[in-house]
Amino acid sequence: MTIADELARAEAALAAAGVETARHDAEWIAAAALGERRSGVLAKLREPFPDGVAARFHDLIARRTNREPLAYVIGTVNFRGLELEVGPGVLVPRPETEITAERAIARARERGIRPTVVDVAAGCGAIALSLAAEVPDARIFATESSGAARGWALRNLARTGLRCTLLPGDLLRGLHPALGGNVDIIVSNPPYMPEDELGELQPEIRRYEPRDAVIAGPSGLEVILALLEQVPSWIAPGGWLVVELAPSQADRVSKLLQAIGYADVRVTDDLAGRARVVEGRWVHAG
C-alpha cells in the first residue's frame, strides 16, 4: 500500500471513531511513525508505506481511535514554536493557552531588565518555557504539585535547554521566602472547570488527561480563588497577575480583581473570540 492508501484507511477509521480532525491526525501520526515532518509525508504520498513501519503506524492509529489525545500518541505538542514532550499525567497545552503566555510575555517585557516571573501550576512547562525563550533575561520559576507533570516539565527543560527553576508545591507555596514581594509577573493556567461539566468534556479529556488539572471543584473557581489569596504575599508593587479561565468566569473574576486591589484589569479573547485571559496590575498597599 502507498502512503496515500494508508492515510485514507486511517482517516476513515478515525472519522468513524468520532475524531473531528481525522485527516490532520492521520498525517501527524504517519509523520511520527515514519520519523518525518508532516510536510515530508505529504510529499511522498505515492511511495509505498514501509513494511517495517506499518505495524507501528497501525498501533498509533488504534490508540487515537480510542480517543487518546493526539499529543500523547505522537509524544509531542507544538507550543509557540517549542516542541514539547507530553504524555500520561500531564495536561496537553491548548492553543488558547498560547494567548495566556503571550499576555505574560508582554507584561514581562514591560517590567524592564531581568523581570521575575512565576508560572503557577506549570504542567509540562509550556508557559514558563515560552517566557524563557521570548524574554531571555527574565528569572523564571515554575511551580507544580503533580509529580507526573513535573516529570514532563523536566523532560522539556532538558529538551529545550532553556533556563527555568522548577519547584514542587501547591500554587505559590513552593517559592523561596526571598521572593516575597518581588515577583513581577504571576501567570497561571489553573484548573477551572466545575465538577458537573466533566461529562460534557471530550473523551480525550475525560478518559486520559489528569482530572486534577481540569476540574477545580463544584464552582470551577476554587483554585483561582485560592491563588488570589496567596498572590499578595509574593507580587511586587505594580506587578501583574495573568490568569486563564473559562469564558463564563471572566466578568466575575475581573470585578473581583478590581475589588481587592488590582488596577488596569483587562480581558483578552482567545482565537475563537471567547473571553479567556484576565490580567490586572497589583496596586494595593494595605
C-alpha positions as CSV (number, residue, x, y, z in Angstrom):
1,M,0.0,0.0,0.0
2,T,1.1,3.5,-0.7
3,I,1.4,6.2,2.0
4,A,-1.8,7.8,0.5
5,D,-3.6,4.4,0.8
6,E,-2.6,4.0,4.5
7,L,-3.6,7.6,5.2
8,A,-7.0,7.2,3.6
9,R,-7.7,4.0,5.6
10,A,-6.5,5.6,8.8
11,E,-8.6,8.7,8.2
12,A,-11.7,6.6,7.7
13,A,-11.1,4.7,11.0
14,L,-10.5,7.9,12.9
15,A,-13.6,9.6,11.5
16,A,-15.7,6.5,12.4
17,A,-14.4,6.9,16.0
18,G,-15.7,10.4,16.1
19,V,-12.3,12.2,15.7
20,E,-13.3,15.5,14.0
21,T,-9.8,16.2,12.7
22,A,-9.3,12.7,11.2
23,R,-7.2,13.6,8.2
24,H,-5.0,16.0,10.1
25,D,-4.4,13.5,12.9
26,A,-3.6,10.6,10.4
27,E,-1.0,12.8,8.8
28,W,0.7,13.7,12.1
29,I,0.6,10.1,13.3
30,A,2.2,9.0,10.0
31,A,4.9,11.5,10.4
32,A,5.6,10.2,13.9
33,A,5.7,6.6,12.7
34,L,7.9,7.4,9.7
35,G,10.2,9.8,11.6
36,E,9.4,12.5,9.1
37,R,8.0,16.0,9.2
38,R,4.3,16.2,8.2
39,S,5.3,18.1,5.0
40,G,7.7,15.2,4.2
41,V,4.9,12.7,4.4
42,L,2.7,14.7,2.1
43,A,5.5,14.9,-0.4
44,K,5.7,11.1,-0.6
45,L,2.1,10.1,-0.9
46,R,2.6,7.9,-3.9
47,E,5.5,6.0,-2.4
48,P,5.0,2.6,-0.7
49,F,4.4,2.7,3.0
50,P,7.5,0.9,4.5
51,D,6.6,-2.6,5.8
52,G,8.8,-2.2,8.9
53,V,6.8,0.9,10.0
54,A,3.2,-0.2,9.1
55,A,2.7,-2.1,12.4
56,R,3.7,0.9,14.5
57,F,1.5,3.2,12.4
58,H,-1.5,0.9,12.9
59,D,-0.8,0.7,16.7
60,L,-0.7,4.5,16.9
61,I,-3.9,4.9,14.9
62,A,-5.6,2.4,17.2
63,R,-4.7,4.5,20.2
64,R,-6.1,7.6,18.6
65,T,-9.3,5.7,17.6
66,N,-9.7,5.0,21.3
67,R,-9.7,8.8,21.7
68,E,-6.3,9.0,23.4
69,P,-5.1,12.6,22.8
70,L,-3.1,13.1,19.6
71,A,-0.3,14.7,21.6
72,Y,0.0,11.6,23.8
73,V,0.0,9.4,20.7
74,I,2.8,11.2,18.9
75,G,4.5,12.2,22.1
76,T,4.9,16.0,21.4
77,V,2.9,19.2,21.0
78,N,3.9,22.5,19.4
79,F,3.5,25.5,21.7
80,R,4.6,28.9,20.4
81,G,7.3,27.3,18.3
82,L,8.6,25.0,21.0
83,E,8.2,21.2,20.5
84,L,7.4,19.9,24.0
85,E,7.0,16.3,25.2
86,V,3.7,15.3,26.8
87,G,2.1,12.1,27.9
88,P,0.0,10.5,30.6
89,G,-0.2,12.5,33.8
90,V,0.0,16.0,32.3
91,L,-2.5,18.3,30.6
92,V,-1.9,18.9,26.9
93,P,-1.3,22.6,26.3
94,R,-4.1,24.2,24.2
95,P,-3.9,26.9,21.6
96,E,-5.8,29.2,23.9
97,T,-3.1,28.9,26.5
98,E,-0.7,30.5,23.9
99,I,-2.7,33.6,24.4
100,T,-2.1,33.4,28.2
101,A,1.6,33.0,27.5
102,E,1.5,35.9,25.1
103,R,0.0,38.3,27.7
104,A,2.5,37.2,30.4
105,I,5.4,37.8,27.9
106,A,4.1,41.2,27.0
107,R,3.8,42.2,30.7
108,A,7.3,40.8,31.5
109,R,8.8,42.8,28.7
110,E,7.1,46.0,30.1
111,R,8.7,45.4,33.5
112,G,12.2,46.1,32.2
113,I,15.5,44.4,32.9
114,R,15.5,40.9,34.4
115,P,11.9,40.6,35.5
116,T,11.0,37.8,37.9
117,V,8.2,35.6,36.6
118,V,6.3,32.7,38.3
119,D,4.3,30.2,36.3
120,V,1.8,28.6,38.7
121,A,0.5,25.0,38.1
122,A,3.0,24.8,35.2
123,G,2.1,21.3,33.9
124,C,4.6,20.4,31.2
125,G,6.2,23.8,31.4
126,A,4.7,25.3,28.3
127,I,4.1,28.9,29.6
128,A,7.3,29.0,31.6
129,L,9.5,27.8,28.8
130,S,7.8,30.2,26.3
131,L,8.7,33.0,28.7
132,A,12.3,31.7,29.0
133,A,12.5,31.6,25.2
134,E,10.9,35.0,24.5
135,V,12.1,37.0,27.5
136,P,15.6,35.6,27.8
137,D,16.8,37.9,30.6
138,A,13.9,37.0,32.9
139,R,14.2,34.9,36.0
140,I,11.6,32.2,35.5
141,F,10.2,30.0,38.3
142,A,7.6,27.3,37.7
143,T,5.5,25.5,40.4
144,E,3.7,22.2,40.0
145,S,2.2,20.0,42.7
146,S,1.9,16.9,40.5
147,G,5.0,14.6,40.4
148,A,3.9,13.2,37.0
149,A,3.6,16.7,35.5
150,R,6.9,17.8,36.9
151,G,8.5,14.8,35.2
152,W,7.3,16.1,31.8
153,A,8.4,19.6,32.7
154,L,11.9,18.3,33.5
155,R,12.0,16.5,30.1
156,N,11.1,19.7,28.4
157,L,13.7,21.7,30.3
158,A,16.3,19.2,29.1
159,R,14.9,19.1,25.6
160,T,14.9,22.9,25.1
161,G,17.9,23.9,27.1
162,L,16.0,26.9,28.4
163,R,16.5,28.3,31.9
164,C,13.8,27.9,34.4
165,T,13.7,26.8,38.1
166,L,11.1,24.1,38.6
167,L,9.7,23.8,42.1
168,P,7.3,21.3,43.8
169,G,4.4,22.7,45.7
170,D,0.8,23.8,45.5
171,L,0.3,27.1,43.8
172,L,2.8,29.6,45.3
173,R,3.8,27.6,48.4
174,G,6.9,26.2,46.9
175,L,8.6,29.6,46.4
176,H,11.6,30.7,48.5
177,P,10.7,33.4,51.1
178,A,13.2,35.7,49.5
179,L,10.8,36.1,46.5
180,G,8.2,37.6,48.8
181,G,7.0,41.0,47.4
182,N,9.5,40.7,44.5
183,V,7.6,38.8,41.7
184,D,6.9,40.9,38.7
185,I,4.6,38.6,36.9
186,I,2.5,35.7,38.2
187,V,0.8,33.7,35.4
188,S,-1.3,30.6,35.6
189,N,-3.5,28.2,33.6
190,P,-5.1,26.6,36.7
191,P,-7.9,24.0,36.7
192,Y,-11.1,26.0,36.2
193,M,-13.9,23.6,35.1
194,P,-16.7,22.8,37.5
195,E,-17.3,19.2,38.5
196,D,-20.8,19.0,36.9
197,E,-19.3,19.8,33.4
198,L,-16.9,16.8,33.4
199,G,-19.4,14.7,31.5
200,E,-19.6,17.3,28.8
201,L,-15.9,17.3,28.0
202,Q,-14.4,15.4,25.1
203,P,-13.4,11.7,25.6
204,E,-9.7,12.7,25.3
205,I,-10.0,14.8,28.4
206,R,-12.4,12.6,30.4
207,R,-10.5,9.4,29.8
208,Y,-6.9,10.4,29.6
209,E,-5.9,13.8,30.9
210,P,-5.4,14.3,34.7
211,R,-8.7,15.2,36.3
212,D,-7.0,17.5,38.9
213,A,-5.5,19.6,36.1
214,V,-9.0,20.2,34.6
215,I,-11.6,20.2,37.4
216,A,-11.3,22.8,40.1
217,G,-14.3,21.8,42.3
218,P,-18.1,22.4,42.4
219,S,-18.0,26.0,41.1
220,G,-14.8,25.9,39.0
221,L,-13.4,28.9,40.8
222,E,-11.9,27.1,43.8
223,V,-8.3,27.1,42.5
224,I,-8.4,30.6,41.2
225,L,-9.7,31.9,44.5
226,A,-7.0,30.1,46.4
227,L,-4.4,31.6,44.1
228,L,-5.8,35.1,44.6
229,E,-5.4,34.6,48.4
230,Q,-1.7,33.8,48.0
231,V,-0.6,36.3,45.4
232,P,-0.4,39.4,47.7
233,S,2.4,37.8,49.7
234,W,4.6,37.4,46.6
235,I,3.8,40.0,43.9
236,A,5.8,43.2,43.6
237,P,4.1,46.6,43.7
238,G,2.8,47.2,40.1
239,G,3.3,43.6,39.3
240,W,0.9,41.7,37.0
241,L,-1.3,38.7,37.6
242,V,-2.3,36.9,34.4
243,V,-4.8,34.1,34.7
244,E,-6.5,31.8,32.1
245,L,-10.1,30.9,32.9
246,A,-13.4,29.8,31.4
247,P,-15.3,32.5,29.4
248,S,-18.2,32.4,31.8
249,Q,-15.9,33.3,34.7
250,A,-14.2,36.4,33.1
251,D,-16.7,39.0,34.3
252,R,-16.8,37.8,37.8
253,V,-13.0,37.4,38.2
254,S,-12.5,40.8,36.6
255,K,-14.8,42.5,39.1
256,L,-13.1,40.6,42.0
257,L,-9.6,41.7,40.9
258,Q,-10.8,45.4,40.9
259,A,-12.4,45.0,44.3
260,I,-9.3,43.5,46.0
261,G,-6.6,45.9,44.8
262,Y,-5.8,45.5,41.1
263,A,-5.8,48.2,38.5
264,D,-5.9,48.2,34.7
265,V,-7.9,45.0,34.7
266,R,-8.5,43.7,31.2
267,V,-9.8,40.6,29.5
268,T,-8.3,39.1,26.4
269,D,-10.2,36.8,24.0
270,D,-8.9,33.6,22.6
271,L,-8.7,32.8,18.8
272,A,-12.3,31.8,18.9
273,G,-13.4,35.2,20.3
274,R,-14.2,33.8,23.8
275,A,-13.0,35.6,26.9
276,R,-10.1,33.6,28.1
277,V,-7.4,35.6,30.0
278,V,-7.9,38.1,32.8
279,E,-5.0,40.2,34.0
280,G,-4.5,43.0,36.5
281,R,-1.8,45.2,38.0
282,W,-1.3,44.9,41.7
283,V,-1.5,48.4,43.4
284,H,-3.0,47.6,46.8
285,A,-0.6,48.7,49.5
286,G,-2.6,47.9,52.7
